[in-house]
Amino acid sequence: MSQSIPAPLKFFIWIYLAFGGLSLAITVLNPGNDPLGAIFLVLLSMPWTLVLTSLNNALGWESVAFNYGFLSVGLGINAAILYGLGVLITKGRAA
């Protein structure tokens, strides 16, 4: 039995992903050397940013590409968590 998540939550997930993609594009395409250029990407991918910091300290990696990739995965994980919560809400209403 296929259940859809509530429309407002689905809309919120799409807006979240749009803001995440926009913040990633701004960060990558920013020609300046602004130290706060990635602040929106970091905030949207919380708490996975803290895992990245621990991982970078443990392994000693200084790769910008790895950081962007990891933060993008964090955005996806957060969107999947929101979707999973929507499924749980829908199942709770059906029961």
C-alpha positions in Angstrom: 0.0 0.0 0.0 1.6 3.2 -1.2 1.3 6.2 1.1 2.3 9.7 0.2 3.7 12.2 2.6 1.7 15.3 3.5 1.9 18.0 0.8 3.2 20.8 3.0 6.1 18.5 4.1 6.8 17.5 0.5 6.9 21.2 -0.4 9.3 21.9 2.5 11.6 19.2 1.4 11.7 20.6 -2.1 12.4 24.1 -0.8 15.1 22.7 1.5 16.8 20.9 -1.4 16.5 24.0 -3.6 18.2 26.2 -0.9 20.8 23.5 -0.5 21.5 23.4 -4.2 21.6 27.2 -4.4 24.0 27.4 -1.4 26.2 24.8 -3.0 26.2 26.6 -6.3 27.0 30.0 -4.6 29.8 28.4 -2.7 31.4 26.6 -5.7 30.9 29.4 -8.2 32.0 32.2 -5.8 35.1 33.8 -7.5 36.2 35.5 -4.3 38.1 34.2 -1.4 35.4 34.8 1.2 35.9 32.8 4.4 32.1 32.9 5.1 31.1 31.9 1.5 30.0 28.4 2.6 28.1 29.4 5.7 24.7 28.5 4.3 25.9 25.2 3.0 27.4 24.4 6.4 24.2 25.4 8.3 21.9 23.4 6.0 24.0 20.3 6.3 24.1 20.3 10.1 24.8 18.0 12.1 26.8 16.2 9.5 29.2 19.2 9.4 30.3 18.2 12.9 31.1 14.7 11.7 33.1 16.2 8.8 35.1 18.3 11.2 36.0 15.3 13.3 36.8 13.2 10.3 39.1 15.9 8.8 40.9 16.2 12.2 41.3 12.5 12.5 42.5 11.9 8.9 44.3 15.2 8.3 42.6 15.8 5.0 42.5 19.3 3.6 40.5 18.6 0.4 37.9 21.3 -0.6 36.3 18.8 -3.1 35.9 16.3 -0.2 34.3 18.9 2.0 31.8 20.0 -0.7 31.0 16.4 -1.5 30.5 15.5 2.2 28.3 18.5 2.8 26.2 17.7 -0.2 25.7 14.2 1.1 24.7 15.7 4.4 22.0 17.7 2.6 20.7 14.5 1.1 20.7 12.7 4.4 18.8 15.5 6.0 16.2 15.5 3.2 15.9 11.7 3.5 15.3 12.1 7.3 12.6 14.6 6.6 11.0 12.3 4.1 11.2 9.4 6.5 9.5 11.5 9.2 6.7 12.3 6.7 6.2 8.6 6.1 6.0 7.9 9.8 3.5 10.8 10.2 1.4 9.4 7.4 1.5 5.8 8.9 0.6 7.2 12.3 -2.5 8.9 10.8 -3.6 5.8 9.0 -3.4 3.6 12.1 
